[in-house]
Amino acid sequence: MTMKYLLVIVVVWLAFIIWRNNRRREVEQRPAPPPAAGKTLGAPQAMVRCAHCGLHLPATDALPGKDDKVYCSAAHRQADQ
């Protein structure tokens, strides 16, 4: 009776080893996924500070004012004038 259990354990162990080796080969042969297109970062942007509230924002989003001042919104530009 003990021999039956030993035989079952050996067969299960061999099946597991074969399955693991086959799985390892599949993973090694699988091509690497292409890089995601939406994950690229843009170039760094220059940051400026709003003359009214001190908020830092990209220079492309800032609104120009008098005396080379920049603002984060039209309301802050009007409030500072």
N, CA, C and O atoms as a Maestro MAE file, in Angstrom:
{
 s_m_m2io_version
 :::
 2.0.0
}

f_m_ct {
 s_m_title
 :::
 protein
 m_atom[324] {
  # First column is atom index #
  i_m_mmod_type
  r_m_x_coord
  r_m_y_coord
  r_m_z_coord
  i_m_residue_number
  s_m_chain_name
  s_m_pdb_residue_name
  s_m_pdb_atom_name
  i_m_atomic_number
  :::
  1 25 0.821 -1.188 0.000 1 A "MET " " N  " 7
  2 3 0.000 0.000 0.000 1 A "MET " " CA " 6
  3 2 0.868 1.256 0.000 1 A "MET " " C  " 6
  4 15 0.523 2.229 -0.670 1 A "MET " " O  " 8
  5 25 1.956 1.263 0.714 2 A "THR " " N  " 7
  6 3 2.865 2.393 0.758 2 A "THR " " CA " 6
  7 2 3.508 2.598 -0.606 2 A "THR " " C  " 6
  8 15 3.806 3.730 -0.986 2 A "THR " " O  " 8
  9 25 3.721 1.532 -1.332 3 A "MET " " N  " 7
  10 3 4.331 1.615 -2.658 3 A "MET " " CA " 6
  11 2 3.413 2.361 -3.625 3 A "MET " " C  " 6
  12 15 3.895 3.078 -4.503 3 A "MET " " O  " 8
  13 25 2.111 2.202 -3.477 4 A "LYS " " N  " 7
  14 3 1.167 2.906 -4.345 4 A "LYS " " CA " 6
  15 2 1.302 4.412 -4.150 4 A "LYS " " C  " 6
  16 15 1.366 5.163 -5.123 4 A "LYS " " O  " 8
  17 25 1.346 4.848 -2.909 5 A "TYR " " N  " 7
  18 3 1.463 6.277 -2.628 5 A "TYR " " CA " 6
  19 2 2.794 6.838 -3.124 5 A "TYR " " C  " 6
  20 15 2.850 7.958 -3.632 5 A "TYR " " O  " 8
  21 25 3.829 6.081 -2.979 6 A "LEU " " N  " 7
  22 3 5.141 6.507 -3.460 6 A "LEU " " CA " 6
  23 2 5.119 6.651 -4.981 6 A "LEU " " C  " 6
  24 15 5.665 7.612 -5.523 6 A "LEU " " O  " 8
  25 25 4.488 5.697 -5.669 7 A "LEU " " N  " 7
  26 3 4.385 5.755 -7.125 7 A "LEU " " CA " 6
  27 2 3.566 6.977 -7.558 7 A "LEU " " C  " 6
  28 15 3.937 7.656 -8.516 7 A "LEU " " O  " 8
  29 25 2.467 7.263 -6.872 8 A "VAL " " N  " 7
  30 3 1.644 8.435 -7.204 8 A "VAL " " CA " 6
  31 2 2.440 9.721 -6.998 8 A "VAL " " C  " 6
  32 15 2.382 10.630 -7.826 8 A "VAL " " O  " 8
  33 25 3.172 9.795 -5.908 9 A "ILE " " N  " 7
  34 3 3.979 10.987 -5.634 9 A "ILE " " CA " 6
  35 2 5.046 11.179 -6.702 9 A "ILE " " C  " 6
  36 15 5.278 12.308 -7.135 9 A "ILE " " O  " 8
  37 25 5.689 10.131 -7.128 10 A "VAL " " N  " 7
  38 3 6.727 10.219 -8.163 10 A "VAL " " CA " 6
  39 2 6.119 10.660 -9.490 10 A "VAL " " C  " 6
  40 15 6.699 11.495 -10.185 10 A "VAL " " O  " 8
  41 25 4.961 10.114 -9.851 11 A "VAL " " N  " 7
  42 3 4.318 10.488 -11.119 11 A "VAL " " CA " 6
  43 2 3.893 11.951 -11.087 11 A "VAL " " C  " 6
  44 15 4.093 12.672 -12.064 11 A "VAL " " O  " 8
  45 25 3.313 12.398 -9.982 12 A "VAL " " N  " 7
  46 3 2.907 13.805 -9.864 12 A "VAL " " CA " 6
  47 2 4.126 14.707 -9.910 12 A "VAL " " C  " 6
  48 15 4.092 15.754 -10.556 12 A "VAL " " O  " 8
  49 25 5.187 14.327 -9.245 13 A "TRP " " N  " 7
  50 3 6.406 15.121 -9.244 13 A "TRP " " CA " 6
  51 2 6.990 15.230 -10.655 13 A "TRP " " C  " 6
  52 15 7.396 16.318 -11.065 13 A "TRP " " O  " 8
  53 25 7.038 14.137 -11.396 14 A "LEU " " N  " 7
  54 3 7.544 14.165 -12.777 14 A "LEU " " CA " 6
  55 2 6.656 15.018 -13.677 14 A "LEU " " C  " 6
  56 15 7.159 15.768 -14.513 14 A "LEU " " O  " 8
  57 25 5.350 14.908 -13.511 15 A "ALA " " N  " 7
  58 3 4.431 15.725 -14.307 15 A "ALA " " CA " 6
  59 2 4.656 17.209 -14.027 15 A "ALA " " C  " 6
  60 15 4.641 18.026 -14.947 15 A "ALA " " O  " 8
  61 25 4.863 17.553 -12.763 16 A "PHE " " N  " 7
  62 3 5.119 18.942 -12.401 16 A "PHE " " CA " 6
  63 2 6.421 19.442 -13.020 16 A "PHE " " C  " 6
  64 15 6.462 20.559 -13.535 16 A "PHE " " O  " 8
  65 25 7.468 18.652 -12.983 17 A "ILE " " N  " 7
  66 3 8.765 19.039 -13.563 17 A "ILE " " CA " 6
  67 2 8.629 19.252 -15.069 17 A "ILE " " C  " 6
  68 15 9.157 20.226 -15.605 17 A "ILE " " O  " 8
  69 25 7.933 18.362 -15.748 18 A "ILE " " N  " 7
  70 3 7.745 18.494 -17.201 18 A "ILE " " CA " 6
  71 2 6.938 19.752 -17.511 18 A "ILE " " C  " 6
  72 15 7.288 20.511 -18.415 18 A "ILE " " O  " 8
  73 25 5.856 19.970 -16.759 19 A "TRP " " N  " 7
  74 3 5.028 21.156 -16.983 19 A "TRP " " CA " 6
  75 2 5.831 22.439 -16.755 19 A "TRP " " C  " 6
  76 15 5.728 23.380 -17.542 19 A "TRP " " O  " 8
  77 25 6.622 22.483 -15.696 20 A "ARG " " N  " 7
  78 3 7.413 23.664 -15.381 20 A "ARG " " CA " 6
  79 2 8.441 23.943 -16.475 20 A "ARG " " C  " 6
  80 15 8.630 25.096 -16.860 20 A "ARG " " O  " 8
  81 25 9.099 22.915 -16.974 21 A "ASN " " N  " 7
  82 3 10.090 23.105 -18.035 21 A "ASN " " CA " 6
  83 2 9.438 23.595 -19.325 21 A "ASN " " C  " 6
  84 15 9.983 24.460 -20.009 21 A "ASN " " O  " 8
  85 25 8.280 23.046 -19.653 22 A "ASN " " N  " 7
  86 3 7.573 23.505 -20.852 22 A "ASN " " CA " 6
  87 2 7.131 24.959 -20.694 22 A "ASN " " C  " 6
  88 15 7.236 25.748 -21.634 22 A "ASN " " O  " 8
  89 25 6.656 25.297 -19.552 23 A "ARG " " N  " 7
  90 3 6.218 26.676 -19.292 23 A "ARG " " CA " 6
  91 2 7.394 27.645 -19.374 23 A "ARG " " C  " 6
  92 15 7.262 28.748 -19.904 23 A "ARG " " O  " 8
  93 25 8.525 27.233 -18.856 24 A "ARG " " N  " 7
  94 3 9.724 28.073 -18.896 24 A "ARG " " CA " 6
  95 2 10.158 28.313 -20.348 24 A "ARG " " C  " 6
  96 15 10.545 29.427 -20.703 24 A "ARG " " O  " 8
  97 25 10.095 27.283 -21.174 25 A "ARG " " N  " 7
  98 3 10.461 27.440 -22.591 25 A "ARG " " CA " 6
  99 2 9.492 28.378 -23.300 25 A "ARG " " C  " 6
  100 15 9.914 29.194 -24.120 25 A "ARG " " O  " 8
  101 25 8.198 28.275 -22.998 26 A "GLU " " N  " 7
  102 3 7.216 29.171 -23.612 26 A "GLU " " CA " 6
  103 2 7.506 30.632 -23.276 26 A "GLU " " C  " 6
  104 15 7.434 31.503 -24.142 26 A "GLU " " O  " 8
  105 25 7.829 30.884 -22.036 27 A "VAL " " N  " 7
  106 3 8.107 32.245 -21.608 27 A "VAL " " CA " 6
  107 2 9.371 32.773 -22.269 27 A "VAL " " C  " 6
  108 15 9.417 33.938 -22.666 27 A "VAL " " O  " 8
  109 25 10.382 31.949 -22.393 28 A "GLU " " N  " 7
  110 3 11.631 32.386 -23.018 28 A "GLU " " CA " 6
  111 2 11.456 32.642 -24.506 28 A "GLU " " C  " 6
  112 15 12.117 33.525 -25.053 28 A "GLU " " O  " 8
  113 25 10.592 31.902 -25.171 29 A "GLN " " N  " 7
  114 3 10.405 32.049 -26.615 29 A "GLN " " CA " 6
  115 2 9.397 33.138 -26.965 29 A "GLN " " C  " 6
  116 15 9.331 33.569 -28.116 29 A "GLN " " O  " 8
  117 25 8.626 33.579 -26.004 30 A "ARG " " N  " 7
  118 3 7.622 34.611 -26.265 30 A "ARG " " CA " 6
  119 2 8.322 35.919 -26.577 30 A "ARG " " C  " 6
  120 15 9.228 36.316 -25.844 30 A "ARG " " O  " 8
  121 25 7.919 36.615 -27.666 31 A "PRO " " N  " 7
  122 3 8.561 37.898 -27.987 31 A "PRO " " CA " 6
  123 2 8.174 38.957 -26.960 31 A "PRO " " C  " 6
  124 15 7.102 38.901 -26.357 31 A "PRO " " O  " 8
  125 25 9.063 39.911 -26.778 32 A "ALA " " N  " 7
  126 3 8.821 40.993 -25.827 32 A "ALA " " CA " 6
  127 2 7.688 41.872 -26.347 32 A "ALA " " C  " 6
  128 15 7.610 42.118 -27.550 32 A "ALA " " O  " 8
  129 25 6.812 42.348 -25.471 33 A "PRO " " N  " 7
  130 3 5.711 43.207 -25.933 33 A "PRO " " CA " 6
  131 2 6.248 44.543 -26.430 33 A "PRO " " C  " 6
  132 15 7.242 45.046 -25.906 33 A "PRO " " O  " 8
  133 25 5.597 45.120 -27.435 34 A "PRO " " N  " 7
  134 3 6.066 46.419 -27.936 34 A "PRO " " CA " 6
  135 2 5.817 47.498 -26.890 34 A "PRO " " C  " 6
  136 15 4.889 47.385 -26.089 34 A "PRO " " O  " 8
  137 25 6.632 48.532 -26.891 35 A "PRO " " N  " 7
  138 3 6.432 49.607 -25.904 35 A "PRO " " CA " 6
  139 2 5.103 50.310 -26.161 35 A "PRO " " C  " 6
  140 15 4.689 50.480 -27.308 35 A "PRO " " O  " 8
  141 25 4.452 50.710 -25.097 36 A "ALA " " N  " 7
  142 3 3.161 51.382 -25.210 36 A "ALA " " CA " 6
  143 2 3.345 52.764 -25.823 36 A "ALA " " C  " 6
  144 15 4.239 53.513 -25.428 36 A "ALA " " O  " 8
  145 25 2.494 53.098 -26.791 37 A "ALA " " N  " 7
  146 3 2.615 54.375 -27.488 37 A "ALA " " CA " 6
  147 2 2.198 55.547 -26.617 37 A "ALA " " C  " 6
  148 15 2.755 56.636 -26.752 37 A "ALA " " O  " 8
  149 25 1.240 55.355 -25.733 38 A "GLY " " N  " 7
  150 3 0.736 56.447 -24.921 38 A "GLY " " CA " 6
  151 2 1.584 56.752 -23.706 38 A "GLY " " C  " 6
  152 15 1.274 57.695 -22.978 38 A "GLY " " O  " 8
  153 25 2.629 56.007 -23.456 39 A "LYS " " N  " 7
  154 3 3.425 56.172 -22.244 39 A "LYS " " CA " 6
  155 2 4.635 57.079 -22.439 39 A "LYS " " C  " 6
  156 15 5.427 57.237 -21.510 39 A "LYS " " O  " 8
  157 25 4.803 57.677 -23.608 40 A "THR " " N  " 7
  158 3 5.982 58.501 -23.835 40 A "THR " " CA " 6
  159 2 5.801 59.869 -23.185 40 A "THR " " C  " 6
  160 15 4.701 60.420 -23.166 40 A "THR " " O  " 8
  161 25 6.867 60.394 -22.665 41 A "LEU " " N  " 7
  162 3 6.845 61.702 -22.034 41 A "LEU " " CA " 6
  163 2 7.337 62.753 -23.016 41 A "LEU " " C  " 6
  164 15 8.212 62.490 -23.842 41 A "LEU " " O  " 8
  165 25 6.774 63.926 -22.916 42 A "GLY " " N  " 7
  166 3 7.213 65.013 -23.764 42 A "GLY " " CA " 6
  167 2 8.488 65.643 -23.227 42 A "GLY " " C  " 6
  168 15 8.985 65.276 -22.162 42 A "GLY " " O  " 8
  169 25 8.992 66.577 -23.971 43 A "ALA " " N  " 7
  170 3 10.199 67.287 -23.546 43 A "ALA " " CA " 6
  171 2 9.870 68.171 -22.348 43 A "ALA " " C  " 6
  172 15 8.730 68.612 -22.209 43 A "ALA " " O  " 8
  173 25 10.829 68.434 -21.494 44 A "PRO " " N  " 7
  174 3 10.590 69.325 -20.353 44 A "PRO " " CA " 6
  175 2 10.187 70.714 -20.823 44 A "PRO " " C  " 6
  176 15 10.656 71.189 -21.857 44 A "PRO " " O  " 8
  177 25 9.320 71.359 -20.062 45 A "GLN " " N  " 7
  178 3 8.851 72.688 -20.422 45 A "GLN " " CA " 6
  179 2 9.349 73.703 -19.405 45 A "GLN " " C  " 6
  180 15 9.563 73.393 -18.233 45 A "GLN " " O  " 8
  181 25 9.525 74.917 -19.888 46 A "ALA " " N  " 7
  182 3 9.921 76.005 -18.997 46 A "ALA " " CA " 6
  183 2 8.730 76.373 -18.119 46 A "ALA " " C  " 6
  184 15 7.604 76.476 -18.606 46 A "ALA " " O  " 8
  185 25 8.977 76.569 -16.832 47 A "MET " " N  " 7
  186 3 7.929 76.914 -15.891 47 A "MET " " CA " 6
  187 2 8.075 78.388 -15.499 47 A "MET " " C  " 6
  188 15 9.185 78.901 -15.359 47 A "MET " " O  " 8
  189 25 6.933 79.053 -15.325 48 A "VAL " " N  " 7
  190 3 6.920 80.453 -14.892 48 A "VAL " " CA " 6
  191 2 5.999 80.570 -13.684 48 A "VAL " " C  " 6
  192 15 5.223 79.660 -13.392 48 A "VAL " " O  " 8
  193 25 6.091 81.692 -12.990 49 A "ARG " " N  " 7
  194 3 5.311 81.900 -11.775 49 A "ARG " " CA " 6
  195 2 4.310 83.030 -12.011 49 A "ARG " " C  " 6
  196 15 4.669 84.089 -12.526 49 A "ARG " " O  " 8
  197 25 3.061 82.798 -11.632 50 A "CYS " " N  " 7
  198 3 2.025 83.817 -11.755 50 A "CYS " " CA " 6
  199 2 2.392 84.994 -10.857 50 A "CYS " " C  " 6
  200 15 2.719 84.810 -9.684 50 A "CYS " " O  " 8
  201 25 2.336 86.208 -11.415 51 A "ALA " " N  " 7
  202 3 2.709 87.407 -10.665 51 A "ALA " " CA " 6
  203 2 1.686 87.738 -9.582 51 A "ALA " " C  " 6
  204 15 1.996 88.494 -8.662 51 A "ALA " " O  " 8
  205 25 0.489 87.196 -9.669 52 A "HIS " " N  " 7
  206 3 -0.559 87.511 -8.686 52 A "HIS " " CA " 6
  207 2 -0.622 86.503 -7.540 52 A "HIS " " C  " 6
  208 15 -0.590 86.889 -6.371 52 A "HIS " " O  " 8
  209 25 -0.711 85.199 -7.873 53 A "CYS " " N  " 7
  210 3 -0.906 84.190 -6.820 53 A "CYS " " CA " 6
  211 2 0.316 83.315 -6.564 53 A "CYS " " C  " 6
  212 15 0.352 82.591 -5.569 53 A "CYS " " O  " 8
  213 25 1.308 83.364 -7.432 54 A "GLY " " N  " 7
  214 3 2.526 82.584 -7.217 54 A "GLY " " CA " 6
  215 2 2.463 81.157 -7.754 54 A "GLY " " C  " 6
  216 15 3.390 80.379 -7.530 54 A "GLY " " O  " 8
  217 25 1.411 80.805 -8.445 55 A "LEU " " N  " 7
  218 3 1.268 79.462 -9.010 55 A "LEU " " CA " 6
  219 2 2.299 79.244 -10.113 55 A "LEU " " C  " 6
  220 15 2.488 80.107 -10.970 55 A "LEU " " O  " 8
  221 25 2.962 78.099 -10.091 56 A "HIS " " N  " 7
  222 3 3.903 77.752 -11.160 56 A "HIS " " CA " 6
  223 2 3.143 76.994 -12.240 56 A "HIS " " C  " 6
  224 15 2.395 76.061 -11.949 56 A "HIS " " O  " 8
  225 25 3.343 77.404 -13.493 57 A "LEU " " N  " 7
  226 3 2.679 76.770 -14.617 57 A "LEU " " CA " 6
  227 2 3.590 76.807 -15.831 57 A "LEU " " C  " 6
  228 15 4.525 77.605 -15.878 57 A "LEU " " O  " 8
  229 25 3.323 75.933 -16.835 58 A "PRO " " N  " 7
  230 3 4.153 75.947 -18.038 58 A "PRO " " CA " 6
  231 2 4.067 77.300 -18.748 58 A "PRO " " C  " 6
  232 15 3.011 77.931 -18.778 58 A "PRO " " O  " 8
  233 25 5.170 77.725 -19.305 59 A "ALA " " N  " 7
  234 3 5.215 79.022 -19.977 59 A "ALA " " CA " 6
  235 2 4.256 79.075 -21.155 59 A "ALA " " C  " 6
  236 15 3.773 80.151 -21.506 59 A "ALA " " O  " 8
  237 25 3.972 77.940 -21.767 60 A "THR " " N  " 7
  238 3 3.049 77.925 -22.909 60 A "THR " " CA " 6
  239 2 1.608 78.187 -22.476 60 A "THR " " C  " 6
  240 15 0.797 78.621 -23.295 60 A "THR " " O  " 8
  241 25 1.265 77.935 -21.204 61 A "ASP " " N  " 7
  242 3 -0.096 78.150 -20.699 61 A "ASP " " CA " 6
  243 2 -0.269 79.512 -20.035 61 A "ASP " " C  " 6
  244 15 -1.395 79.903 -19.727 61 A "ASP " " O  " 8
  245 25 0.812 80.232 -19.809 62 A "ALA " " N  " 7
  246 3 0.755 81.508 -19.099 62 A "ALA " " CA " 6
  247 2 0.241 82.617 -20.004 62 A "ALA " " C  " 6
  248 15 0.438 82.595 -21.219 62 A "ALA " " O  " 8
  249 25 -0.425 83.592 -19.380 63 A "LEU " " N  " 7
  250 3 -0.914 84.761 -20.103 63 A "LEU " " CA " 6
  251 2 0.032 85.930 -19.852 63 A "LEU " " C  " 6
  252 15 0.347 86.222 -18.698 63 A "LEU " " O  " 8
  253 25 0.495 86.609 -20.910 64 A "PRO " " N  " 7
  254 3 1.439 87.713 -20.722 64 A "PRO " " CA " 6
  255 2 0.730 88.949 -20.169 64 A "PRO " " C  " 6
  256 15 -0.453 89.174 -20.425 64 A "PRO " " O  " 8
  257 25 1.469 89.729 -19.419 65 A "GLY " " N  " 7
  258 3 0.959 90.990 -18.876 65 A "GLY " " CA " 6
  259 2 1.970 92.095 -19.093 65 A "GLY " " C  " 6
  260 15 2.915 91.956 -19.870 65 A "GLY " " O  " 8
  261 25 1.752 93.202 -18.387 66 A "LYS " " N  " 7
  262 3 2.663 94.344 -18.507 66 A "LYS " " CA " 6
  263 2 3.969 94.060 -17.779 66 A "LYS " " C  " 6
  264 15 4.007 93.264 -16.841 66 A "LYS " " O  " 8
  265 25 5.014 94.703 -18.210 67 A "ASP " " N  " 7
  266 3 6.343 94.627 -17.582 67 A "ASP " " CA " 6
  267 2 6.876 93.197 -17.522 67 A "ASP " " C  " 6
  268 15 7.501 92.811 -16.535 67 A "ASP " " O  " 8
  269 25 6.640 92.431 -18.541 68 A "ASP " " N  " 7
  270 3 7.110 91.034 -18.646 68 A "ASP " " CA " 6
  271 2 6.587 90.140 -17.527 68 A "ASP " " C  " 6
  272 15 7.215 89.128 -17.215 68 A "ASP " " O  " 8
  273 25 5.472 90.477 -16.924 69 A "LYS " " N  " 7
  274 3 4.843 89.616 -15.925 69 A "LYS " " CA " 6
  275 2 3.966 88.598 -16.641 69 A "LYS " " C  " 6
  276 15 3.462 88.853 -17.735 69 A "LYS " " O  " 8
  277 25 3.793 87.456 -16.015 70 A "VAL " " N  " 7
  278 3 2.912 86.423 -16.563 70 A "VAL " " CA " 6
  279 2 1.887 86.029 -15.510 70 A "VAL " " C  " 6
  280 15 2.133 86.141 -14.310 70 A "VAL " " O  " 8
  281 25 0.731 85.564 -15.982 71 A "TYR " " N  " 7
  282 3 -0.377 85.239 -15.093 71 A "TYR " " CA " 6
  283 2 -0.960 83.877 -15.466 71 A "TYR " " C  " 6
  284 15 -0.825 83.406 -16.595 71 A "TYR " " O  " 8
  285 25 -1.610 83.262 -14.482 72 A "CYS " " N  " 7
  286 3 -2.189 81.946 -14.719 72 A "CYS " " CA " 6
  287 2 -3.592 82.041 -15.311 72 A "CYS " " C  " 6
  288 15 -4.073 81.075 -15.905 72 A "CYS " " O  " 8
  289 25 -4.256 83.187 -15.161 73 A "SER " " N  " 7
  290 3 -5.609 83.342 -15.712 73 A "SER " " CA " 6
  291 2 -5.853 84.810 -16.034 73 A "SER " " C  " 6
  292 15 -5.114 85.691 -15.596 73 A "SER " " O  " 8
  293 25 -6.907 85.052 -16.809 74 A "ALA " " N  " 7
  294 3 -7.261 86.423 -17.170 74 A "ALA " " CA " 6
  295 2 -7.730 87.195 -15.938 74 A "ALA " " C  " 6
  296 15 -7.496 88.399 -15.834 74 A "ALA " " O  " 8
  297 25 -8.387 86.511 -15.013 75 A "ALA " " N  " 7
  298 3 -8.864 87.173 -13.799 75 A "ALA " " CA " 6
  299 2 -7.693 87.686 -12.959 75 A "ALA " " C  " 6
  300 15 -7.759 88.782 -12.402 75 A "ALA " " O  " 8
  301 25 -6.639 86.907 -12.871 76 A "HIS " " N  " 7
  302 3 -5.462 87.358 -12.105 76 A "HIS " " CA " 6
  303 2 -4.733 88.483 -12.829 76 A "HIS " " C  " 6
  304 15 -4.168 89.372 -12.191 76 A "HIS " " O  " 8
  305 25 -4.744 88.447 -14.142 77 A "ARG " " N  " 7
  306 3 -4.113 89.545 -14.899 77 A "ARG " " CA " 6
  307 2 -4.878 90.843 -14.666 77 A "ARG " " C  " 6
  308 15 -4.268 91.897 -14.490 77 A "ARG " " O  " 8
  309 25 -6.210 90.776 -14.662 78 A "GLN " " N  " 7
  310 3 -7.027 91.978 -14.425 78 A "GLN " " CA " 6
  311 2 -6.903 92.445 -12.975 78 A "GLN " " C  " 6
  312 15 -6.867 93.648 -12.717 78 A "GLN " " O  " 8
  313 25 -6.836 91.514 -12.034 79 A "ALA " " N  " 7
  314 3 -6.742 91.891 -10.627 79 A "ALA " " CA " 6
  315 2 -5.423 92.573 -10.306 79 A "ALA " " C  " 6
  316 15 -5.369 93.420 -9.414 79 A "ALA " " O  " 8
  317 25 -4.383 92.226 -11.003 80 A "ASP " " N  " 7
  318 3 -3.059 92.801 -10.733 80 A "ASP " " CA " 6
  319 2 -2.892 94.153 -11.384 80 A "ASP " " C  " 6
  320 15 -1.978 94.891 -11.016 80 A "ASP " " O  " 8
  321 25 -3.738 94.512 -12.340 81 A "GLN " " N  " 7
  322 3 -3.587 95.784 -13.041 81 A "GLN " " CA " 6
  323 2 -4.334 96.803 -12.305 81 A "GLN " " C  " 6
  324 15 -4.354 97.966 -12.709 81 A "GLN " " O  " 8
  :::
 }
 m_bond[323] {
  # First column is bond index #
  i_m_from
  i_m_to
  i_m_order
  :::
  1 1 2 1
  2 2 3 1
  3 3 4 2
  4 3 5 1
  5 5 6 1
  6 6 7 1
  7 7 8 2
  8 7 9 1
  9 9 10 1
  10 10 11 1
  11 11 12 2
  12 11 13 1
  13 13 14 1
  14 14 15 1
  15 15 16 2
  16 15 17 1
  17 17 18 1
  18 18 19 1
  19 19 20 2
  20 19 21 1
  21 21 22 1
  22 22 23 1
  23 23 24 2
  24 23 25 1
  25 25 26 1
  26 26 27 1
  27 27 28 2
  28 27 29 1
  29 29 30 1
  30 30 31 1
  31 31 32 2
  32 31 33 1
  33 33 34 1
  34 34 35 1
  35 35 36 2
  36 35 37 1
  37 37 38 1
  38 38 39 1
  39 39 40 2
  40 39 41 1
  41 41 42 1
  42 42 43 1
  43 43 44 2
  44 43 45 1
  45 45 46 1
  46 46 47 1
  47 47 48 2
  48 47 49 1
  49 49 50 1
  50 50 51 1
  51 51 52 2
  52 51 53 1
  53 53 54 1
  54 54 55 1
  55 55 56 2
  56 55 57 1
  57 57 58 1
  58 58 59 1
  59 59 60 2
  60 59 61 1
  61 61 62 1
  62 62 63 1
  63 63 64 2
  64 63 65 1
  65 65 66 1
  66 66 67 1
  67 67 68 2
  68 67 69 1
  69 69 70 1
  70 70 71 1
  71 71 72 2
  72 71 73 1
  73 73 74 1
  74 74 75 1
  75 75 76 2
  76 75 77 1
  77 77 78 1
  78 78 79 1
  79 79 80 2
  80 79 81 1
  81 81 82 1
  82 82 83 1
  83 83 84 2
  84 83 85 1
  85 85 86 1
  86 86 87 1
  87 87 88 2
  88 87 89 1
  89 89 90 1
  90 90 91 1
  91 91 92 2
  92 91 93 1
  93 93 94 1
  94 94 95 1
  95 95 96 2
  96 95 97 1
  97 97 98 1
  98 98 99 1
  99 99 100 2
  100 99 101 1
  101 101 102 1
  102 102 103 1
  103 103 104 2
  104 103 105 1
  105 105 106 1
  106 106 107 1
  107 107 108 2
  108 107 109 1
  109 109 110 1
  110 110 111 1
  111 111 112 2
  112 111 113 1
  113 113 114 1
  114 114 115 1
  115 115 116 2
  116 115 117 1
  117 117 118 1
  118 118 119 1
  119 119 120 2
  120 119 121 1
  121 121 122 1
  122 122 123 1
  123 123 124 2
  124 123 125 1
  125 125 126 1
  126 126 127 1
  127 127 128 2
  128 127 129 1
  129 129 130 1
  130 130 131 1
  131 131 132 2
  132 131 133 1
  133 133 134 1
  134 134 135 1
  135 135 136 2
  136 135 137 1
  137 137 138 1
  138 138 139 1
  139 139 140 2
  140 139 141 1
  141 141 142 1
  142 142 143 1
  143 143 144 2
  144 143 145 1
  145 145 146 1
  146 146 147 1
  147 147 148 2
  148 147 149 1
  149 149 150 1
  150 150 151 1
  151 151 152 2
  152 151 153 1
  153 153 154 1
  154 154 155 1
  155 155 156 2
  156 155 157 1
  157 157 158 1
  158 158 159 1
  159 159 160 2
  160 159 161 1
  161 161 162 1
  162 162 163 1
  163 163 164 2
  164 163 165 1
  165 165 166 1
  166 166 167 1
  167 167 168 2
  168 167 169 1
  169 169 170 1
  170 170 171 1
  171 171 172 2
  172 171 173 1
  173 173 174 1
  174 174 175 1
  175 175 176 2
  176 175 177 1
  177 177 178 1
  178 178 179 1
  179 179 180 2
  180 179 181 1
  181 181 182 1
  182 182 183 1
  183 183 184 2
  184 183 185 1
  185 185 186 1
  186 186 187 1
  187 187 188 2
  188 187 189 1
  189 189 190 1
  190 190 191 1
  191 191 192 2
  192 191 193 1
  193 193 194 1
  194 194 195 1
  195 195 196 2
  196 195 197 1
  197 197 198 1
  198 198 199 1
  199 199 200 2
  200 199 201 1
  201 201 202 1
  202 202 203 1
  203 203 204 2
  204 203 205 1
  205 205 206 1
  206 206 207 1
  207 207 208 2
  208 207 209 1
  209 209 210 1
  210 210 211 1
  211 211 212 2
  212 211 213 1
  213 213 214 1
  214 214 215 1
  215 215 216 2
  216 215 217 1
  217 217 218 1
  218 218 219 1
  219 219 220 2
  220 219 221 1
  221 221 222 1
  222 222 223 1
  223 223 224 2
  224 223 225 1
  225 225 226 1
  226 226 227 1
  227 227 228 2
  228 227 229 1
  229 229 230 1
  230 230 231 1
  231 231 232 2
  232 231 233 1
  233 233 234 1
  234 234 235 1
  235 235 236 2
  236 235 237 1
  237 237 238 1
  238 238 239 1
  239 239 240 2
  240 239 241 1
  241 241 242 1
  242 242 243 1
  243 243 244 2
  244 243 245 1
  245 245 246 1
  246 246 247 1
  247 247 248 2
  248 247 249 1
  249 249 250 1
  250 250 251 1
  251 251 252 2
  252 251 253 1
  253 253 254 1
  254 254 255 1
  255 255 256 2
  256 255 257 1
  257 257 258 1
  258 258 259 1
  259 259 260 2
  260 259 261 1
  261 261 262 1
  262 262 263 1
  263 263 264 2
  264 263 265 1
  265 265 266 1
  266 266 267 1
  267 267 268 2
  268 267 269 1
  269 269 270 1
  270 270 271 1
  271 271 272 2
  272 271 273 1
  273 273 274 1
  274 274 275 1
  275 275 276 2
  276 275 277 1
  277 277 278 1
  278 278 279 1
  279 279 280 2
  280 279 281 1
  281 281 282 1
  282 282 283 1
  283 283 284 2
  284 283 285 1
  285 285 286 1
  286 286 287 1
  287 287 288 2
  288 287 289 1
  289 289 290 1
  290 290 291 1
  291 291 292 2
  292 291 293 1
  293 293 294 1
  294 294 295 1
  295 295 296 2
  296 295 297 1
  297 297 298 1
  298 298 299 1
  299 299 300 2
  300 299 301 1
  301 301 302 1
  302 302 303 1
  303 303 304 2
  304 303 305 1
  305 305 306 1
  306 306 307 1
  307 307 308 2
  308 307 309 1
  309 309 310 1
  310 310 311 1
  311 311 312 2
  312 311 313 1
  313 313 314 1
  314 314 315 1
  315 315 316 2
  316 315 317 1
  317 317 318 1
  318 318 319 1
  319 319 320 2
  320 319 321 1
  321 321 322 1
  322 322 323 1
  323 323 324 2
  :::
 }
}
